[in-house]
Amino acid sequence: MKTPIIRANGEPCSEMARRCWSDRRGNVAMLFALGATVMLGFVGVALDFSRAVLVRASVQNALDAAALSAAELQSRGGASLGELRAAAAAMLEGNLTDAVPHTCAAPTMTRDVAAGRVSLHVACETETTLSALFGFARLGLAASSTAQYAPTQLDVAMMLDVTGSMTGQKIADLKDAAKLLVDTVVDPAGVSEDVRVALAPFAASVNAGAYFQDATNQAPAGATCVTERLGAQAYTDAAPAAGAWSEVGPGNCPGASIFPLSNDPDALKSRIDAFTAGGQTAGHLGVGWARYLIAPEWSGIWPADSAPMPFGDPQKVKAVILMTDGAFNIEYAPASSADQATQHCDAMKADGVVVYAVAFQAGAAAEALLQDCASPGGYFQATTGAALRDAYRSIGMQLRRLRISR
């Protein structure tokens, strides 16, 4: 028989092991602590990874905008690599979110002058939270973007609500947003004619200004207000003529008259700054006149430099931006303002016009109408001035659509 190995306390080793395994005091607490530590690590990694994903999405969007800005600057000719880098850096900084702390190195840039192509790459780091307890103080991420300038021309008309409900801060917010759109799409030097913008402010009627007689076939007698067209041409963009004249409106139109297509950013912003608010909401008139401002059939009405481009060329894009803060509540023809607006929207989209629509602190009826009017992906809802500016910035970036590849 083998002699068991004896411990110092005189017990056989096999007996000691049995008692050790059967004595579980303190084991549960130890195991729980180990398990909790592991779970805490998993939670920390998951949290920090989700934060990094948010940062990367923000960086990618900002880098896309930066590449677009640099490519567009290059397309005008004569820009140095340093100027492109400065434009890209400014756009990147202006569009990065600071919701999650992070740092980014200066983006690296390559360009192809002949192709009008600019490529950017940026490396960033984001601070961690619980992951730092396990030795991971920062997480790295990177993004790349390539933009190539597409020689697309844009005619854009903004329908702008200047009714009484826009009084005060709301009209100030609208001015800021509309001017931001101009700054986003129009050549700041006013040289390039690739993008032109027109303005169609509206309230209870539209002020046709210097184009009143051409639109109505009547000499102005004081106010130059117009309302809808009647008859067979009510919902077409046919040029003013017999059977297609606009009706003379009551003298309660906006002080600001329509402004035909222009590539002069200063003139556009000066006109926007002069807006005042008052009157009811004949929104269909704003929709109709935004349509007329980009309609090729109206080329003989507008100045030569404001003549709209023809339809049918894929390199010539037409768009309208509709904006209101309330339900369309006044009309002068039998059909309701909402129904008339819908007719114009449907006809424009059938012609290939891209329709954007922005509801600014608007009620359910206005929101439903604008959603119906907008092209796919073209509807925006804003409840604050900041959100309104964001909507116009987003529309501006879409209008400047350049080819993006990643």
C-alpha positions as CSV (number, residue, x, y, z in Angstrom):
1,M,0.0,0.0,0.0
2,K,1.3,3.5,-0.9
3,T,2.0,5.9,1.8
4,P,0.0,9.1,1.4
5,I,1.9,12.4,1.3
6,I,1.2,14.2,4.6
7,R,0.8,18.0,4.9
8,A,2.1,19.9,7.8
9,N,-1.3,19.7,9.5
10,G,-1.2,16.0,9.3
11,E,-4.0,15.6,6.8
12,P,-3.6,13.6,3.6
13,C,-3.3,15.7,0.5
14,S,-6.4,14.1,-1.1
15,E,-8.5,15.0,2.0
16,M,-7.2,18.6,2.0
17,A,-8.2,19.0,-1.6
18,R,-11.7,17.7,-0.9
19,R,-12.2,20.1,1.9
20,C,-10.8,23.0,-0.1
21,W,-13.1,22.4,-3.0
22,S,-16.1,22.0,-0.7
23,D,-15.3,25.2,1.2
24,R,-16.8,27.9,-1.1
25,R,-16.7,30.9,1.2
26,G,-15.5,34.0,-0.7
27,N,-15.4,32.3,-4.1
28,V,-18.7,33.8,-5.3
29,A,-17.6,37.3,-4.5
30,M,-14.3,36.8,-6.2
31,L,-15.9,35.3,-9.3
32,F,-18.5,38.1,-9.4
33,A,-15.8,40.7,-9.2
34,L,-13.9,39.1,-12.0
35,G,-17.0,38.8,-14.1
36,A,-18.1,42.4,-13.4
37,T,-14.7,43.6,-14.5
38,V,-14.9,41.7,-17.8
39,M,-18.5,43.0,-18.4
40,L,-17.4,46.6,-17.6
41,G,-14.7,46.2,-20.2
42,F,-17.1,45.0,-22.8
43,V,-19.5,47.9,-22.0
44,G,-16.7,50.4,-22.2
45,V,-15.5,49.1,-25.5
46,A,-19.0,49.1,-27.0
47,L,-19.6,52.6,-25.7
48,D,-16.4,54.0,-27.0
49,F,-16.8,52.2,-30.3
50,S,-20.2,53.8,-30.8
51,R,-18.8,57.2,-30.0
52,A,-16.0,56.6,-32.6
53,V,-18.6,55.7,-35.2
54,L,-20.4,59.0,-34.6
55,V,-17.2,60.9,-34.9
56,R,-16.2,59.1,-38.1
57,A,-19.6,59.8,-39.7
58,S,-19.2,63.5,-38.9
59,V,-15.6,63.5,-40.2
60,Q,-16.7,61.8,-43.4
61,N,-19.5,64.3,-44.1
62,A,-17.2,67.2,-43.3
63,L,-14.5,65.8,-45.5
64,D,-16.9,65.3,-48.4
65,A,-17.9,69.0,-48.1
66,A,-14.2,69.9,-48.0
67,A,-13.4,67.9,-51.1
68,L,-16.4,69.5,-52.9
69,S,-15.2,72.9,-51.9
70,A,-11.7,72.4,-53.1
71,A,-12.7,70.7,-56.4
72,E,-15.1,73.5,-57.2
73,L,-12.4,76.1,-56.5
74,Q,-10.1,74.2,-58.8
75,S,-12.7,74.1,-61.5
76,R,-12.5,77.9,-61.8
77,G,-8.9,77.8,-62.7
78,G,-5.7,79.4,-61.3
79,A,-6.0,78.1,-57.7
80,S,-2.8,77.0,-56.1
81,L,-2.5,73.8,-54.0
82,G,-2.1,76.0,-51.0
83,E,-5.4,77.8,-51.8
84,L,-7.2,74.5,-52.3
85,R,-5.8,73.2,-48.9
86,A,-7.0,76.4,-47.2
87,A,-10.5,76.1,-48.7
88,A,-10.7,72.4,-47.7
89,A,-9.4,73.1,-44.2
90,A,-12.0,75.8,-43.6
91,M,-14.8,73.7,-44.9
92,L,-13.7,70.7,-42.8
93,E,-13.5,72.8,-39.6
94,G,-16.8,74.5,-40.2
95,N,-18.7,71.2,-40.6
96,L,-17.1,69.0,-37.9
97,T,-19.3,68.3,-34.9
98,D,-17.9,68.7,-31.4
99,A,-20.5,66.4,-29.8
100,V,-17.8,63.9,-29.0
101,P,-14.3,65.2,-28.2
102,H,-11.8,64.4,-30.9
103,T,-8.7,65.7,-32.7
104,C,-7.8,65.5,-36.3
105,A,-4.5,66.1,-38.1
106,A,-4.4,68.4,-41.0
107,P,-5.8,66.6,-44.1
108,T,-3.5,65.5,-46.8
109,M,-4.5,66.4,-50.4
110,T,-3.7,65.2,-53.8
111,R,-5.1,66.7,-57.0
112,D,-5.5,66.1,-60.7
113,V,-5.8,69.5,-62.4
114,A,-6.7,68.1,-65.8
115,A,-9.5,66.0,-64.4
116,G,-10.7,68.5,-61.9
117,R,-10.3,65.9,-59.2
118,V,-9.3,66.5,-55.5
119,S,-8.7,63.7,-53.0
120,L,-8.4,64.2,-49.2
121,H,-7.4,61.9,-46.4
122,V,-7.6,62.8,-42.7
123,A,-6.6,60.8,-39.5
124,C,-8.4,61.6,-36.3
125,E,-8.4,60.3,-32.7
126,T,-11.3,60.3,-30.2
127,E,-10.9,60.1,-26.4
128,T,-12.2,57.0,-24.7
129,T,-14.2,56.6,-21.5
130,L,-14.2,53.2,-19.8
131,S,-11.8,51.7,-22.3
132,A,-9.1,54.0,-20.7
133,L,-9.2,51.8,-17.6
134,F,-7.8,48.9,-19.8
135,G,-5.1,50.9,-21.4
136,F,-6.9,52.3,-24.4
137,A,-6.9,56.1,-23.9
138,R,-7.7,57.0,-27.5
139,L,-9.2,55.3,-30.6
140,G,-7.9,56.2,-34.1
141,L,-10.1,56.6,-37.1
142,A,-9.6,57.8,-40.7
143,A,-11.7,59.0,-43.6
144,S,-11.0,59.7,-47.3
145,S,-13.0,61.5,-50.0
146,T,-12.5,62.3,-53.7
147,A,-14.5,65.0,-55.5
148,Q,-14.5,65.6,-59.2
149,Y,-16.1,68.8,-60.5
150,A,-19.1,68.1,-62.8
151,P,-19.8,70.9,-65.2
152,T,-23.4,71.1,-64.2
153,Q,-25.3,74.4,-64.4
154,L,-28.0,75.2,-61.9
155,D,-31.0,77.5,-62.0
156,V,-32.6,77.7,-58.6
157,A,-35.6,79.7,-57.5
158,M,-36.4,80.2,-53.8
159,M,-40.0,80.7,-52.7
160,L,-39.9,82.6,-49.5
161,D,-42.7,83.1,-47.0
162,V,-42.8,86.8,-45.8
163,T,-46.3,86.6,-44.4
164,G,-47.4,88.2,-41.1
165,S,-46.7,85.0,-39.1
166,M,-43.0,85.4,-40.0
167,T,-42.7,88.7,-38.0
168,G,-39.8,89.0,-35.6
169,Q,-37.2,86.3,-35.1
170,K,-38.7,84.1,-37.7
171,I,-38.1,86.5,-40.6
172,A,-34.5,87.1,-39.2
173,D,-33.9,83.3,-39.2
174,L,-35.3,83.0,-42.8
175,K,-32.9,85.8,-44.0
176,D,-29.9,84.0,-42.4
177,A,-30.9,80.7,-44.0
178,A,-31.6,82.1,-47.5
179,K,-28.3,84.1,-47.5
180,L,-26.5,80.9,-46.4
181,L,-28.0,79.1,-49.4
182,V,-26.7,81.9,-51.6
183,D,-23.2,81.7,-50.1
184,T,-23.2,77.9,-50.5
185,V,-24.1,77.7,-54.2
186,V,-23.2,81.0,-55.9
187,D,-19.7,82.0,-56.9
188,P,-18.6,84.5,-54.2
189,A,-16.9,86.6,-56.8
190,G,-20.0,86.7,-59.0
191,V,-18.0,85.6,-62.0
192,S,-19.1,82.0,-62.7
193,E,-22.6,81.7,-64.3
194,D,-22.8,78.0,-63.5
195,V,-25.3,78.7,-60.6
196,R,-28.0,81.4,-60.6
197,V,-30.6,82.0,-58.0
198,A,-34.0,83.8,-58.2
199,L,-36.2,85.0,-55.4
200,A,-40.0,84.7,-55.2
201,P,-41.2,86.3,-51.9
202,F,-45.0,85.9,-51.3
203,A,-47.7,86.8,-48.9
204,A,-51.3,87.5,-49.8
205,S,-50.2,88.0,-53.3
206,V,-46.9,88.4,-55.3
207,N,-45.2,91.7,-56.1
208,A,-44.3,91.4,-59.8
209,G,-42.5,94.7,-59.7
210,A,-41.0,95.8,-63.0
211,Y,-42.6,92.7,-64.7
212,F,-46.2,93.6,-63.8
213,Q,-47.2,94.8,-67.2
214,D,-45.6,91.9,-69.0
215,A,-47.4,89.4,-66.7
216,T,-50.8,91.1,-66.7
217,N,-51.0,93.1,-69.9
218,Q,-52.1,96.1,-67.9
219,A,-50.2,99.2,-67.0
220,P,-49.5,99.5,-63.2
221,A,-51.7,101.8,-61.3
222,G,-49.8,102.1,-58.0
223,A,-49.2,98.6,-56.5
224,T,-47.8,95.9,-58.7
225,C,-49.5,92.9,-57.1
226,V,-50.6,89.8,-59.0
227,T,-52.6,86.7,-58.2
228,E,-53.1,83.4,-60.1
229,R,-53.7,82.8,-63.7
230,L,-57.1,81.5,-64.7
231,G,-58.3,79.2,-67.5
232,A,-56.4,76.6,-69.5
233,Q,-53.0,78.0,-68.6
234,A,-53.6,78.2,-64.8
235,Y,-51.2,75.4,-64.0
236,T,-48.7,75.6,-66.9
237,D,-45.5,77.6,-67.3
238,A,-46.6,79.1,-70.6
239,A,-45.3,82.6,-71.3
240,P,-47.7,85.5,-70.5
241,A,-50.0,86.0,-73.5
242,A,-53.7,86.0,-74.4
243,G,-55.3,83.4,-72.2
244,A,-52.2,83.3,-69.9
245,W,-52.2,86.6,-68.2
246,S,-51.9,86.8,-64.4
247,E,-54.8,88.5,-62.6
248,V,-54.2,91.9,-61.0
249,G,-54.1,91.5,-57.3
250,P,-55.2,93.6,-54.4
251,G,-52.7,96.1,-53.1
252,N,-51.5,94.0,-50.2
253,C,-48.5,92.2,-51.8
254,P,-45.0,92.2,-50.2
255,G,-42.8,95.2,-50.4
256,A,-40.2,93.0,-51.9
257,S,-40.8,92.1,-55.5
258,I,-39.6,89.0,-57.4
259,F,-35.9,88.9,-58.4
260,P,-35.0,87.0,-61.6
261,L,-32.1,84.6,-61.9
262,S,-28.8,86.1,-60.9
263,N,-25.2,85.1,-60.1
264,D,-24.5,88.2,-58.1
265,P,-24.4,87.1,-54.4
266,D,-24.3,90.7,-53.1
267,A,-27.4,91.7,-55.0
268,L,-29.3,88.6,-53.9
269,K,-28.3,89.0,-50.2
270,S,-29.2,92.7,-50.3
271,R,-32.6,91.9,-51.6
272,I,-33.1,89.2,-48.9
273,D,-32.0,91.6,-46.2
274,A,-34.7,94.0,-47.2
275,F,-37.6,91.5,-46.6
276,T,-40.3,92.5,-44.2
277,A,-43.2,90.4,-43.0
278,G,-47.0,91.0,-43.3
279,G,-50.1,89.6,-44.8
280,Q,-51.8,86.2,-45.3
281,T,-50.5,83.0,-47.0
282,A,-51.3,82.6,-50.6
283,G,-48.6,80.0,-50.9
284,H,-49.7,78.8,-54.4
285,L,-48.7,82.1,-55.8
286,G,-45.2,81.7,-54.4
287,V,-45.0,78.2,-55.9
288,G,-46.2,79.4,-59.3
289,W,-43.8,82.4,-59.5
290,A,-40.9,80.3,-58.4
291,R,-41.8,78.1,-61.3
292,Y,-42.0,81.0,-63.8
293,L,-38.6,82.3,-62.7
294,I,-36.9,79.2,-64.0
295,A,-39.3,78.4,-66.9
296,P,-37.6,78.7,-70.4
297,E,-40.9,79.8,-71.8
298,W,-40.5,83.0,-69.8
299,S,-37.1,83.8,-71.3
300,G,-38.6,86.8,-73.2
301,I,-39.9,88.3,-70.0
302,W,-36.7,88.3,-67.9
303,P,-33.5,90.2,-68.7
304,A,-31.1,88.3,-71.0
305,D,-28.7,87.4,-68.2
306,S,-31.6,85.9,-66.3
307,A,-33.1,83.9,-69.2
308,P,-33.7,80.3,-67.8
309,M,-31.9,77.4,-69.3
310,P,-33.8,74.9,-71.5
311,F,-35.2,71.6,-70.3
312,G,-33.8,68.3,-71.3
313,D,-30.1,68.7,-70.9
314,P,-28.7,66.5,-68.0
315,Q,-26.0,69.0,-67.4
316,K,-28.5,71.7,-66.7
317,V,-30.4,71.3,-63.5
318,K,-33.4,73.3,-62.4
319,A,-34.7,73.4,-58.8
320,V,-37.1,75.3,-56.6
321,I,-37.0,75.6,-52.8
322,L,-40.4,76.1,-51.2
323,M,-40.6,77.5,-47.7
324,T,-43.5,78.3,-45.4
325,D,-44.4,78.4,-41.8
326,G,-48.1,77.8,-42.1
327,A,-51.1,76.5,-44.0
328,F,-51.9,78.1,-47.4
329,N,-55.0,80.1,-46.4
330,I,-56.0,82.5,-49.1
331,E,-56.8,82.2,-52.9
332,Y,-58.6,84.2,-55.5
333,A,-59.7,81.3,-57.8
334,P,-62.3,78.6,-57.0
335,A,-59.6,76.0,-56.2
336,S,-58.0,76.1,-52.8
337,S,-54.5,77.5,-52.4
338,A,-53.2,74.0,-51.4
339,D,-54.8,72.4,-54.4
340,Q,-53.3,75.0,-56.8
341,A,-49.9,74.6,-55.2
342,T,-50.1,70.8,-55.6
343,Q,-50.9,71.2,-59.3
344,H,-47.8,73.4,-59.9
345,C,-45.6,71.0,-57.9
346,D,-46.8,68.0,-59.9
347,A,-46.2,69.8,-63.2
348,M,-42.8,70.9,-62.2
349,K,-41.7,67.5,-61.1
350,A,-43.0,66.1,-64.4
351,D,-40.8,68.6,-66.2
352,G,-37.7,67.3,-64.3
353,V,-37.5,70.2,-61.8
354,V,-36.1,69.2,-58.4
355,V,-38.5,70.4,-55.7
356,Y,-37.2,71.0,-52.2
357,A,-39.6,72.0,-49.4
358,V,-38.9,73.3,-46.0
359,A,-41.6,73.5,-43.2
360,F,-40.5,76.0,-40.6
361,Q,-42.5,75.7,-37.4
362,A,-45.4,74.8,-39.6
363,G,-48.6,73.0,-38.7
364,A,-49.7,69.5,-39.9
365,A,-51.5,70.7,-43.0
366,A,-48.5,72.7,-44.2
367,E,-46.2,69.9,-43.5
368,A,-48.3,67.4,-45.4
369,L,-48.6,69.7,-48.4
370,L,-44.8,70.3,-48.5
371,Q,-44.1,66.6,-48.2
372,D,-46.3,65.9,-51.1
373,C,-44.8,68.7,-53.2
374,A,-41.1,67.7,-52.6
375,S,-39.1,65.4,-54.7
376,P,-37.9,62.2,-53.0
377,G,-35.5,63.2,-50.3
378,G,-36.3,66.9,-50.7
379,Y,-38.5,67.6,-47.7
380,F,-37.1,69.2,-44.6
381,Q,-38.7,70.1,-41.3
382,A,-37.2,72.8,-39.0
383,T,-38.4,73.9,-35.6
384,T,-35.6,76.3,-34.8
385,G,-33.6,79.0,-36.6
386,A,-30.5,76.7,-36.4
387,A,-32.4,73.8,-37.9
388,L,-33.7,76.1,-40.7
389,R,-30.1,77.1,-41.5
390,D,-29.1,73.4,-41.4
391,A,-31.8,72.6,-43.9
392,Y,-30.7,75.3,-46.3
393,R,-27.1,74.3,-45.9
394,S,-28.0,70.7,-46.7
395,I,-30.0,71.8,-49.7
396,G,-27.1,73.9,-50.9
397,M,-24.7,71.0,-50.7
398,Q,-27.1,68.8,-52.7
399,L,-27.5,71.5,-55.3
400,R,-23.7,71.8,-55.6
401,R,-23.8,68.0,-56.2
402,L,-20.4,67.0,-57.5
403,R,-19.4,63.4,-58.1
404,I,-18.2,61.8,-54.9
405,S,-16.4,58.5,-54.7
406,R,-15.0,56.7,-51.7
